[in-house]
Amino acid sequence: MAGAGPSGKSGKDAAWAPLALPLMLPTWAVIGFFLLLPVLLMVVYSFLTKEFRGGVIWEFSLAAYDQFFISRGLFGDEPASIEWTYIGIFWRSLWQAAVATGLCLLIGFPTAWFIATRPPASRSIWLFLVTIPYWVNLLIRTVSLKFLIRDNGPLNEFLMGIGLTSGPLPLVNTNLAVQLGLFYSYLPFMVLPIYAAVERYNFALSEAAADLYASRWRTLREITLPVVKPGIIAGCLLVFIPSLGAFLAPDLLGGAKTFMIGSLIDEQFKGSQGNWPFGAAISVILMSLVLLSLLFYARAQRSQK
């Protein structure tokens, strides 16, 4: 190839090669300082000892992990047993995140398909409407949703006004309210990746399937979904992972019965009675579960190729 050196690189690539590492240093510095260092500190704190008045004592201990998995009674003098309280909170968080992901997929896929099949001139308008909520802070949006669904809020006033209900529906401090909060917060995270995948989809494939007398459902199942699968998976991950660690929706829209893992972590770092090592240990456990899930998925995808 003309202009290529012995190594196969063009002259321009060879000229920039010595500068590759220096140019990457600022990026690695930012990643190291703002991502790797905080994660490392969290891991270190999870193995420290809680100080009685708050903070930590720099003594190595597994007490935080022991507290999460093992129960020894209120005063620590009972036989060891499994601590189902925190495991139950983890399970509730997984269930809530999975349901929120399913709801977002159920609504997000048709929405993304609708937007991607509009004329090119109008697609930007529809995308603009989808992203408008992100112009407002998540806290403000969650508080606004609570105002909307509270007992004397606009939703209940409307339902009672048209005679559909005789009294206010108890929506706040329920699992349904938390689901609404998660769905409302993360729906665009599902729509946008699927939209990007559908926009690149070759609709001639669907036309060819129709010419071969394939039904719409079979075309969707065997042709369309496999092609746009990467966008669906990306959307599910972008919804599931933040939903799993969410704490604003459970705190503001839920109650004690809807306590999730994000709220539990948040509580450990509040005030002088917080337990920083325990909060860090829960964060490490949560992060480990997410990373293991991503690794299993990546391995499964690699085996299919």
C-alpha positions as CSV (number, residue, x, y, z in Angstrom):
1,M,0.0,0.0,0.0
2,A,1.4,3.4,-0.9
3,G,2.5,5.5,2.0
4,A,2.6,2.6,4.3
5,G,5.8,1.7,6.2
6,P,7.2,-1.8,6.9
7,S,4.8,-2.2,9.8
8,G,1.8,-1.6,7.6
9,K,1.0,1.8,9.1
10,S,0.6,4.9,7.1
11,G,3.0,7.8,7.4
12,K,0.6,9.8,9.5
13,D,0.0,6.9,11.9
14,A,3.7,6.4,12.3
15,A,4.2,10.1,13.1
16,W,1.5,10.1,15.8
17,A,2.5,6.7,17.4
18,P,5.2,8.2,19.8
19,L,2.6,10.7,21.1
20,A,-0.1,8.1,21.7
21,L,0.8,7.5,25.3
22,P,1.4,11.1,26.3
23,L,-2.0,12.1,24.8
24,M,-3.7,9.3,26.7
25,L,-2.2,10.3,30.1
26,P,-4.8,13.0,30.9
27,T,-7.7,10.6,30.2
28,W,-6.1,7.9,32.3
29,A,-5.5,10.4,35.1
30,V,-9.2,11.5,35.1
31,I,-10.3,7.9,35.1
32,G,-7.9,6.9,37.8
33,F,-8.7,9.9,40.1
34,F,-12.5,10.0,39.7
35,L,-13.3,6.3,39.1
36,L,-10.6,3.9,40.2
37,L,-9.5,5.8,43.3
38,P,-13.1,6.1,44.8
39,V,-13.7,2.4,44.1
40,L,-10.4,1.5,45.8
41,L,-11.3,3.6,48.8
42,M,-14.7,1.9,49.0
43,V,-13.1,-1.5,49.0
44,V,-10.6,-0.5,51.7
45,Y,-13.3,1.1,53.9
46,S,-15.3,-2.1,53.7
47,F,-12.5,-4.0,55.6
48,L,-12.1,-1.4,58.3
49,T,-13.7,-1.2,61.8
50,K,-16.6,1.2,62.7
51,E,-15.7,3.9,65.2
52,F,-18.3,4.2,68.0
53,R,-19.0,7.9,67.3
54,G,-19.0,7.6,63.6
55,G,-16.2,7.3,61.0
56,V,-13.7,4.4,61.0
57,I,-10.8,2.9,62.9
58,W,-8.0,1.8,60.6
59,E,-8.0,-1.8,61.8
60,F,-8.6,-4.6,59.4
61,S,-11.8,-6.4,60.0
62,L,-14.5,-8.6,58.3
63,A,-17.2,-7.3,60.6
64,A,-19.0,-5.4,57.9
65,Y,-19.4,-8.5,55.7
66,D,-20.2,-10.6,58.7
67,Q,-23.0,-8.1,59.7
68,F,-24.5,-8.4,56.2
69,F,-24.6,-12.2,56.0
70,I,-24.7,-13.4,59.6
71,S,-27.1,-12.6,62.5
72,R,-26.0,-13.1,66.1
73,G,-28.9,-11.4,67.8
74,L,-29.3,-7.9,69.1
75,F,-26.4,-8.2,71.6
76,G,-24.2,-10.6,69.5
77,D,-24.5,-13.5,72.0
78,E,-26.9,-15.7,70.1
79,P,-26.0,-18.6,67.8
80,A,-25.0,-17.5,64.3
81,S,-27.7,-17.7,61.7
82,I,-28.3,-16.2,58.2
83,E,-29.2,-12.5,58.2
84,W,-32.3,-12.6,56.0
85,T,-33.1,-8.9,56.6
86,Y,-30.4,-7.6,54.3
87,I,-30.7,-10.5,51.9
88,G,-34.4,-9.7,51.6
89,I,-33.7,-6.1,50.8
90,F,-31.3,-7.2,48.1
91,W,-33.9,-9.5,46.7
92,R,-36.5,-6.7,46.7
93,S,-34.1,-4.5,44.9
94,L,-33.5,-7.1,42.3
95,W,-37.2,-7.7,41.8
96,Q,-38.0,-4.0,41.6
97,A,-35.2,-3.4,39.1
98,A,-36.3,-6.3,37.0
99,V,-39.9,-5.2,36.9
100,A,-38.9,-1.6,36.1
101,T,-36.7,-2.9,33.2
102,G,-39.5,-5.1,31.9
103,L,-42.0,-2.1,32.0
104,C,-39.5,0.2,30.3
105,L,-38.9,-2.5,27.6
106,L,-42.6,-3.0,27.1
107,I,-43.2,0.7,26.5
108,G,-39.7,1.7,25.2
109,F,-39.5,-0.7,22.3
110,P,-42.8,0.4,20.6
111,T,-41.8,4.0,21.3
112,A,-38.4,3.6,19.8
113,W,-39.9,1.8,16.8
114,F,-42.4,4.5,16.2
115,I,-39.8,7.3,16.3
116,A,-37.4,5.4,14.1
117,T,-40.1,4.9,11.4
118,R,-41.1,8.5,11.3
119,P,-39.9,10.8,8.5
120,P,-36.3,11.9,9.1
121,A,-37.5,15.5,9.5
122,S,-39.8,14.7,12.5
123,R,-37.5,12.2,14.3
124,S,-35.6,15.0,16.1
125,I,-38.8,16.4,17.4
126,W,-39.9,13.1,18.9
127,L,-36.4,12.6,20.4
128,F,-36.6,16.1,21.8
129,L,-39.9,15.2,23.5
130,V,-38.4,12.0,25.0
131,T,-35.4,13.8,26.5
132,I,-37.3,16.9,27.8
133,P,-37.6,15.4,31.4
134,Y,-33.9,15.3,31.7
135,W,-33.8,19.0,31.6
136,V,-35.0,18.9,35.2
137,N,-33.1,17.4,38.1
138,L,-34.1,13.9,39.1
139,L,-34.9,15.0,42.6
140,I,-37.4,17.6,41.4
141,R,-39.0,15.1,39.0
142,T,-39.4,12.5,41.8
143,V,-40.9,15.1,44.1
144,S,-43.3,16.2,41.3
145,L,-44.4,12.6,40.8
146,K,-45.1,12.3,44.5
147,F,-47.2,15.4,44.4
148,L,-49.1,14.0,41.4
149,I,-50.0,10.7,43.0
150,R,-50.5,11.7,46.6
151,D,-53.9,11.2,48.3
152,N,-55.0,14.8,47.5
153,G,-53.0,15.1,44.4
154,P,-54.2,15.8,40.8
155,L,-54.5,12.1,39.9
156,N,-56.8,11.2,42.7
157,E,-58.7,14.4,42.4
158,F,-59.3,13.5,38.7
159,L,-60.3,9.9,39.4
160,M,-62.8,11.0,42.1
161,G,-64.0,13.9,39.9
162,I,-65.1,11.5,37.1
163,G,-66.6,9.1,39.6
164,L,-64.1,6.3,38.9
165,T,-63.2,6.0,42.6
166,S,-65.1,6.9,45.7
167,G,-62.0,7.9,47.6
168,P,-58.3,8.6,47.1
169,L,-56.2,5.6,46.0
170,P,-53.3,4.9,48.4
171,L,-50.5,5.1,45.9
172,V,-47.7,6.7,47.9
173,N,-45.5,4.4,50.1
174,T,-46.3,1.4,48.0
175,N,-44.3,-0.8,45.6
176,L,-46.4,0.6,42.7
177,A,-45.2,4.1,43.5
178,V,-41.6,3.0,43.5
179,Q,-42.2,1.3,40.2
180,L,-43.7,4.4,38.7
181,G,-40.7,6.4,40.0
182,L,-38.2,4.0,38.4
183,F,-40.1,3.7,35.2
184,Y,-40.4,7.5,34.9
185,S,-36.8,8.1,35.7
186,Y,-35.2,5.6,33.4
187,L,-37.5,5.1,30.4
188,P,-35.4,7.3,28.0
189,F,-32.4,5.0,28.8
190,M,-34.4,2.2,27.2
191,V,-35.8,4.2,24.3
192,L,-32.6,5.8,23.0
193,P,-30.4,2.7,22.5
194,I,-33.3,0.8,20.9
195,Y,-34.0,3.7,18.6
196,A,-30.4,3.8,17.5
197,A,-30.6,0.1,16.7
198,V,-33.9,0.3,14.9
199,E,-32.7,3.3,12.9
200,R,-29.9,1.1,11.4
201,Y,-32.3,-1.8,10.7
202,N,-32.7,-2.6,7.0
203,F,-36.5,-2.8,6.5
204,A,-36.0,-4.6,3.3
205,L,-35.5,-7.7,5.4
206,S,-39.0,-7.4,6.7
207,E,-40.3,-6.9,3.2
208,A,-38.5,-10.0,2.0
209,A,-40.0,-12.0,4.9
210,A,-43.5,-10.8,4.0
211,D,-42.9,-11.8,0.4
212,L,-42.1,-15.3,1.7
213,Y,-45.5,-15.3,3.6
214,A,-44.0,-14.9,7.0
215,S,-46.4,-13.4,9.6
216,R,-45.7,-10.2,11.3
217,W,-45.0,-11.9,14.6
218,R,-42.6,-14.4,13.0
219,T,-40.8,-11.6,11.2
220,L,-40.5,-9.7,14.5
221,R,-39.3,-12.8,16.4
222,E,-36.9,-14.3,13.9
223,I,-35.6,-11.3,11.9
224,T,-36.2,-7.9,13.6
225,L,-35.4,-8.8,17.2
226,P,-32.1,-10.6,16.5
227,V,-31.0,-7.6,14.5
228,V,-31.9,-5.0,17.1
229,K,-30.9,-7.2,20.0
230,P,-27.8,-5.2,20.9
231,G,-29.9,-2.1,21.4
232,I,-32.4,-4.0,23.5
233,I,-29.7,-5.4,25.7
234,A,-27.9,-2.0,26.1
235,G,-31.3,-0.4,27.1
236,C,-32.0,-3.2,29.6
237,L,-28.5,-2.8,31.2
238,L,-28.9,1.0,31.3
239,V,-32.2,0.7,33.1
240,F,-31.5,-2.3,35.4
241,I,-28.2,-1.2,36.8
242,P,-29.2,2.3,38.0
243,S,-32.6,0.9,39.1
244,L,-30.9,-1.6,41.3
245,G,-29.0,1.0,43.2
246,A,-31.7,3.7,43.2
247,F,-32.5,5.5,46.4
248,L,-34.5,8.6,45.5
249,A,-37.6,6.7,44.3
250,P,-37.7,4.3,47.3
251,D,-37.0,7.2,49.8
252,L,-39.5,9.7,48.4
253,L,-42.2,7.4,47.0
254,G,-41.9,4.3,49.1
255,G,-41.9,3.4,52.7
256,A,-40.4,0.9,55.1
257,K,-41.9,-2.0,53.2
258,T,-40.3,-0.8,49.9
259,F,-36.8,-0.3,51.3
260,M,-34.1,-1.0,48.6
261,I,-30.4,-1.5,48.6
262,G,-29.6,2.0,47.5
263,S,-31.6,3.4,50.5
264,L,-29.7,1.0,52.8
265,I,-26.3,2.2,51.5
266,D,-27.4,5.9,51.8
267,E,-28.5,5.4,55.4
268,Q,-25.0,4.1,56.4
269,F,-23.3,7.4,55.5
270,K,-25.7,9.8,57.3
271,G,-25.0,11.5,60.6
272,S,-22.7,10.4,63.3
273,Q,-24.5,7.0,63.8
274,G,-23.7,5.9,60.3
275,N,-21.7,2.7,59.7
276,W,-19.2,3.6,56.9
277,P,-17.6,0.1,56.7
278,F,-21.0,-1.6,56.5
279,G,-22.1,0.9,53.8
280,A,-18.9,0.3,51.8
281,A,-19.3,-3.5,52.2
282,I,-22.9,-3.4,50.8
283,S,-21.6,-1.3,47.9
284,V,-18.8,-3.8,47.2
285,I,-21.3,-6.7,47.3
286,L,-23.7,-4.8,44.9
287,M,-20.9,-3.8,42.6
288,S,-19.6,-7.4,42.5
289,L,-23.0,-8.8,41.6
290,V,-23.4,-6.4,38.8
291,L,-19.9,-7.1,37.5
292,L,-20.4,-10.9,37.7
293,S,-23.7,-10.5,35.8
294,L,-21.9,-8.5,33.1
295,L,-19.1,-11.0,32.9
296,F,-21.5,-13.9,32.5
297,Y,-23.4,-12.1,29.8
298,A,-20.2,-11.2,27.9
299,R,-19.0,-14.8,28.1
300,A,-22.3,-16.1,26.8
301,Q,-22.2,-13.6,23.9
302,R,-18.6,-14.7,23.1
303,S,-19.6,-18.4,23.1
304,Q,-22.4,-17.7,20.6
305,K,-20.0,-16.2,18.0
